[in-house]
Amino acid sequence: MRVAMHQPHYLPWLGYLDKIDRCDLFVVLDHVQYERKGWQNRNYLGSKNGPVLLTVPVVQRSRDERILDKHIDNSQQWRLKHRRSMADHCYSNAPFWDEFGSEFTAIYDREWHRLDELALATTNALLRCFGITTPVVRASELGDFPGQKSELLAQITAKVGATTMLSGDGARGYVDEEVFARYGVSVEWQNFAHPRYTQFWNPSTEFRPRLAAVDLLFNEGPAALDILRAARHSAQAPATHPSPGPSGVGPDQYRIPRTKD
């Protein structure tokens, strides 16, 4: 059994969905520390004028807040802004907007209070639309885990009965495979290759990778999952996820913050 883990991300990118699709069980690390300026509350959409960054405003309390305790700042009109950005500015003319757009506009019709619940709603909508059926569970529902970093991940892997953890390549520098071996767990590396596909809003310029996964969905529709899987077996070099900037989004792999004391 192969398990993968990651913090919840708002409108996650394709590397996130690829990881879920490649494992037998996906564990959402909702019980670890919220990471400021990370990708738990933001991501980019594509438009003819360049990437559009959507950020969910959050209430800033303690720096030690866990993700599951992170509240959204609803004093700001972010839902209307995000809905308009997606539905009007970015994808209203996309080939498959009419088929899949309502899955996402419905999210903005509801008032959200917790960031983790919103992030999971966007992820679950993507999984339904892509046709990915991997079970998803929250780490907070699995019990208490005293470990940190690799120890924590190994404990979760053992708790769910998995013998392999699938990890993104960005974690090679800090995932300790010897720790996993003590739990009888092997580590596999994702080696994610970003697919190329037609971007209706970008027909004559260079392909823009590393956007939210809705970009592939609204451009390619039911073929999205096949395109994602085909890239896995292509001859492309493994893609990396650069620092935030106009050409893409952030890290392709979790960093394990310390848990709340």
N, C-alpha and C positions, 0 to 999 in steps of 0.2 A: 504494500500500500504506500502510495506517495502522497505526502502532504505539502502544501505551500502556505506561507503566512505573509501578511502585510498589514500595515495600518490601514484604516479606512481612508479612501481618497474620494474627493468630490469630482464627479465626471472623470473617472480614471482614464489613463492613456492605454494604448494597445498592449504595451508590455505587461500591464496589470492583468488584462483579460487573457493574454496568452498564458500567463502563469496559472490562472484559475483553470483554463481549459486543459492544461497538461497534467493536472493532479487529480487524485481521487477524492480529496477533501481540502477545502480552503478555510483557513482560520484567520478571522479578522482580529488583529491585535488592537482591540479597543481599550484595553486596560493599561496601556503604557502611556508615558508622558506625551502630552500634546507638543508638537514641534512647531514653533513659530517660524514663519516664512518658509514653511514646507509646502507640501501639496495635498494636505488634508482638507483644505478649504478653498482650493482654487485650481484652475486649469485654463488652457487656451482653446478657443474655437478658431476655425479658419474663416477668412473673408477675403474678398478681392482687394481690400486695403491693407491686408496683413493680419497677423494673429491678433485675436481679441481676448484679453485676459479677463476672466470672471473670477471674482473673489467674494466669498461669503464672509461678511463681517462677523467677528466673534467678540464676546465679552472678555476683556482681559482682567483676570483676577490674579491668582498665584501662578508663578512660573512652573510650579510642580503639578498643575492640573493634569489629570488623566484625560485622554481623548473622550471617554464616555461621560465625563463631567463637563465637557466644553459646551457652553451655551452660545447660541447665535444672537447677534445684536439686531433685533427686529425693529429698533428705532430707525434703522436705515431702510430705504425702499429697494432692497437688493433683489427681491423676487421679481418685481416688475422689470427692473433693469436686465436681469439675466434672461427672463422670458423674451423680452424684446430683442436682446442681442442674438439669441438663438433663432427665434422664429422669424424675425423681420430682417435684421441686419445681415445674418450669416447664412441661413439655410432655407429660407422660404421658397427659393427657386431650385433647391437641390432635387435631383432625380427621385429620391425616395423619402422626401419630407412628408408627403401626404400619407405614406404608408406607416411611417414610424414616429413622426413628430409629436403626435398626441400623447405618446408614452412619456414624453419629457415635459411638454407644456403642462400636463396634469400635475406634475411634481410642484410646479410653481403656483398652482391653484390652492395649495395647502399651506398653512402656516406651520413652520418648523421651529422647534425650540432647542433641540440638541443637534450638534454638528454630526455626530456619529450616525444618527438616524437618517439625516438628509443624505450623507455620503453613501450609506448602504442602499437608500432608495434609488440613487442614480446608478449605482453598480448593478443592482438587481434588474433595473430597467434595461440596461445594456445586455446583461446575461440573457434575459428573455428574448430580446430582439436579435441577438447573435445566434441564439439557439444553444447556448452553453448550459449544460445541466449539472455541473459539478456542485455537490452540496456545500453550503457555506454556513459556518458556525462562528460564534463570537468566543474569543478567548475568555471573556469574563463569565461565560456560562459553563466553562469547563472546570472551574475550581480555582484554588489559589496556587500560585507558583512562586516559590521563594528565590529562584535563580535570577541571574542578570545576564544579558547579552546571549552568548552561545548556550550557556546553561539553561536559560529561560526557554529558548527555542527547542533545545533538546528535550526538556521536560514536557513541553506541550506536544511535541512529536510522539514521545513515548506514551503520553496520556491517551492520545487518540488511537493508539495501536499501529502507527505507521512505522515502516522500516526505512523509509527514505524521505529526506526533506529536499524539495526543489527550491533552489535559491537563485536569485538574480546575481549577475556577475559583479555588480557593484559592491557586493558583500565579501568578495574574495579576500580582502585585506583584514577582515575582522571576524569572519566565521571560523571558529576553531574546530576543525574536523575531528580532532582527538577527543574533544568533549562529547561530540555526538557518538563517537565510537564506544564510549563508556556506557552509553544508553542502548547500544546495539543498533544505531541509526547511521546510515550512510548519507552523504551529501551529494546531490547532483546539481549541476549548474545550468541555468536556463539558456544561456547563449542566444538571447533574443535577437532576431533579425527583423528589422522593421520592413513591412511590406510597402511596395509602391502601388499606387492606384490612381485612377482618374479623379482629379479634384475640379469639379465643375466651375468653381470660382477662380481657378488658377490655371486656365488651359494653356497659356502661352509662356509661362515663366517656370522657374525651377520648382520641383516638387517640394512641398513643405511637410516634413515629418514631425512626429512627436506631439501631435495635437491630441485633444480629448478623443476618445474612441468613437464618439458620435460622428466625427468627420468621415471616417470610413463607412459607417452605417448609412448616413444620409447620401453619400456618393455612390455606394455600391449595393446597398440593400441586402437582399437575401444571400448574395455572394460574399458578404463580408467575412464570414467565418472561414470559408474555403480559402479566401485570399490571405487571411491571417495564418492559417495552417500551412499554406503553400510556401510562405516565406520562411517557415521553420526549416524547410528542406532545401532551400535555395543555396546558392554559392555565395550569398552576401556575407560580408564580414559581420560579426556581432555588432549590433548597434549600441551606442552608449547614449545616456540621457544627460545633456549638458546642464550647466547652471541656468537659472531662469534667464530668458532673453527673448528677442524678437523671433528667433527661429524655432523655439520649442519650449518644453517644460522641464521639470526638475528631475531628481534622481530616480533611476529605474529600480531601486532596491531600498528596502527599509533600512533606516538606522534605528537601532534599538535603544531608545532613551531609557533612563532609569525609571522604574515604576514609582508610584507615589508611596511614600512611607506610611 
